[in-house]
Amino acid sequence: MPRPIRVHKTLGKIPILVKVAQNENVANKLLQYPQVVNPPHTTADYLLLTAEVKDYYTQHLTGNHKATLKMYEADKKMAIFYYETAQYIELLANQLLDSALPIGVGFRVFAIPKTRSRKGLVVKDGASAGDILIEYSRIKGALAYRVEVAEVVKGSDPQFRHGAAGGITAMTVTGLKPDTKYMIHLVPIFSRYEDLTLAPIAFRTKEDF
């Protein structure tokens, strides 16, 4: 029996405009999921409330005390919208066994399939110049895999590019340079989402392939 899907509902102590953005994200995402029927608060309800909060916030910045009080009252109402929608999404996700639903709507989700550690990832020399072979253990529930590759450049963030896709337990990445350090990122692909949580590993190609 699948483990229950639990949605993390708290926004914590974050600025008003961040909460507005969170709620507007939920409002827009609700429209993208036909399985979300009769939510406790509609997209129109969300957008009307967030517009109200932004208006009060603008007045609050001018020192309008009444607007400040109304802003915090609306902020509490906005939190209730968010929590009640999260509870509804949690219930719906469990009924449909759809862990991708709350992810897409903007809530943090627990109980998605856990991937194995990167210990199962092995990088070998390929059969041709500029090629490497990546082998990995199968991950339960994954339908396919994608490999992203980034050349490691000192002082710069890795810029990952598509390396290869497919493969049940192995795939070949082509077009690499000799004597160069790369970051290799394996991404398991499930039916409704991709798992980006596996940490990349470093790999240096030989001086001469």
Buried (B, 14 or more C-beta within 10 A) or exposed (E): EEEEBBBEBEBEEEEBEEBBBBBBEBBBBBEEBEEBEEBEBBBEBBBEBBEBBBBBBEBBEEEBEEBBEBBBEBBEBBBEBBBBBBBBBBEBBBEEEBBBBBBBBBBEBEBBBEBBEBEBBEBEEBEEEEBBBBEBEEBEBBEBBBBBBBBBEEEEEBEBEEBBEEBEEBBBBEEBEEEBEBBBBBBBBBEEBEBEEBEBBEBEBEEEB
